[in-house]
Amino acid sequence: MLESLLHPKAVAVFGASRTPGKVGHEVVANMKQAGFEGPIVPINPSADDVLGLKCYPDLRAYGQPIDLSVIAVPNKFVMSAIESSVAAGAKAVVVITAGYKEVGAEGAAEEKKMAKYCASHGVRLLGPNCLGLLNTHHKMNASFAAKMPKPGNISVFSQSGALATAILDWSAARSLGLGKLISIGNKADLNENDFLKALAADKETHVIVGYLESIMSGDTFIKAAESAASVKPVVILKAGTTTAGTKAASSHTGSLAGADIAYGAAFKRSGVIRADTFEALFDYATALSMQPLPKGKRVAIITNAGGPGIMAADAVENAGMEVTALTDSIASALKAKLPAAASVGNPIDVLGDAEPDRYVEAVNAAQDDDAVDAIIVLLTPQAMTKPAETARAIANCVRGEKPILACFMGGSDVMPGREELVACNLPDYPAPERAVDALRAMYEYATWRRRPPRVVTRFPVNRRRAERIIQRHNRNNQLQIGEAKAKDILRAYNFNVPPGDLARSVDEAVEVADRIGYPVAIKIASPDILHKSDLGGVKLNLVNAYALRDAYDLMMLRINQKMPEARIEGVYVEKMCSRGREIIIGMTRDPSFGPMLMFGLGGIFVEVMKDVTFHLAPITSDEALQMLAGTRSYKLLTGVRGQKSVDLAAIADGIQRMSQLVTDFPQIVEMDINPFIVGEIGTEPVAADARMTLSGVPVK
């Protein structure tokens, strides 16, 4: 896949220049310096040679086939360069030249024309407006980057050329090898989805790293990322997250969701390890490229100082992992080998005067112990500390069965040790929290890899009944589905909805209440009023007809005062629900990734604390339960201070039914069930209020 781009046999460079500092000169220089073993063909009608290579006015003069063209000429010459490359047999072109869709409509049109021409001839296009690419294992540097890293097993694709150069500089400073580095630029053709597939299949790549500012196709991305993450770690830094709240939304779910939430949900679904910072991006990638995945969350901490050990222990607990105690037999054996003052608890304190042999004993004990899944080794520079020797000793006893991450804290005194760790393929971090954060990423990815197969339950429902309601609203150009009809749709999907009906007058309201039985609630029915409570449009616990009539009259009076232009259809009269925990489940449809399901507790938890979780539909039972556990207020559901747990499985069932509904009907762009009242285990939740928003696209 992408053989001509990643492993070309012959490369042409359009715009090759004899002037150092020009892009075409640097590309040719980089290709030579990398030791590329095939023909390098400089193209420049004004030069006879470039850097000792014969230069040609065009590819016809060269007369031999090529696999790849790197194009660094002014915009007006780019299309002719592409055309001549195709004529010479190129199956891939890299357009470094900028000035396309990033500068306006005219450039976008030229870019589209370029991409269309390449596609029509079966040629893959990288760029335009990119740095180029390099492949260390193929001795190819078809870029104008200043550095060529040594070969390694981390491969990178980046939407930013500048960030790609920063990655190269970072890897050189850390003496860390890279496999492939690909600057994808404007993504006129090749994009992140193509390189996820290519690098997943690449035997030289063990970890895929990406920097993205946008994603071309959400559905394709999820499939490509999940496929890649199933065979090797994928770590992505997604920038441009602060535009999340710009869209207008009518529902709680829509107002809480946004672009960044959607990316987070997509990454969670597909197994992508998300890095929030450039620092974290390579903290994670380094650990994943050098160490095996942990089999569990039990962590042993080895230290020569108490304070850093406590810092690491706090970080482990805060990361959702466990500071585990050594088993008694192994702890006793280790105690016999260490000084009396040493501690074999966790953290294991080998004391400030520890020489390499004590670290070796502690590391071996942790590796021997079945109660330990991962090891963090801390070292601080004290008078008798030997950082370099300790690093080598630790490396020599590593068996490769459990991940071992090091944290040599300090500056110049520990630098020799840090250099030894990198040379010995042991990840090293300057602070305990960063080491633990990298281990957390490894643990969460390992947990994802061990996940059971996704099985999405399909419930027996009355889809036709829901379809008729949606069609009727579309025909009448009604995009808001009010409570009455929204609940009819929920009934069709077997939600438990209290008895109730729409009443267009106070007399009808009394008739409905007499039929369903008191006490009742009444709620204003209007396509113009979305948040009923704010306007006094909800009255609860009406125990007889007199109370109902009074509440009805007062409601109409107040709404007429506050919103006289609102269209009033009547009131929805409903049997009062039994008490329980009020939660909210909802959905908003992201333009890239589709329906995002939301869960949260009601009241201040959603209004003020915004304590909610999101997941992409369709959803499995396990994923729905994970949504519940993902909230800070989850313990309130499981029972605290003597209260009983609510029926978590019933909530998960409701989320799955909503998932099926919004998957069946892409016309639903937003919906909330709020409140969704859930009781103790064995009771059936009640959809006490609901609303939906349609896109206006007819049901197919």
Secondary structure, DSSP 8 states (H G I E B T S, - for coil): --HHHHS-SSEEEET--SSTTSHHHHHHHHHHHHT--S-EEEE-TT-SEETTEE-BSSHHHH-S--SEEEE-S-HHHHHHHHHHHHHTT-SEEEE----STTT-HHHHHHHHHHHHHHHHTT-EEE-SS--EEEEGGGTEEEE--S----B-SEEEEES-HHHHHHHHHHHHHTT--BSEEEE-TT-SS--HHHHHHHHHS-TT-SEEEEEES--S-HHHHHHHHHHHHTTS-EEEEE---TTTT-S--SSHHHHH--HHHHHHHHHHHHT-EEESSHHHHHHHHHHHHHS---SSSEEEEEESSHHHHHHHHHHHHHTT-EE----HHHHHHHHHHS-TT-B-SSSEE--TT--HHHHHHHHHHHHH-TT-SEEEEEE---TT--HHHHHHHHHHH--SSS-EEEEE-SSTTTHHHHHHHHHTT--B-SSHHHHHHHHHHHHHHHHHHT------------HHHHHHHHHHHHHTT--EE-HHHHHHHHHHTT----SEEEESSHHHHHHHHHHH-SSEEEEEE-TT-S-GGGGT-EEEEE-SHHHHHHHHHHHHHHHHHH-TT----EEEEEE-----EEEEEEEEEETTTEEEEEEEESTHHHHTS--EEEEESS--HHHHHHHHHTSTTHHHHH--TT---B-HHHHHHHHHHHHHHHHH-TTEEEEEEEEEEE-BTTS--EE--EEEEE-S----
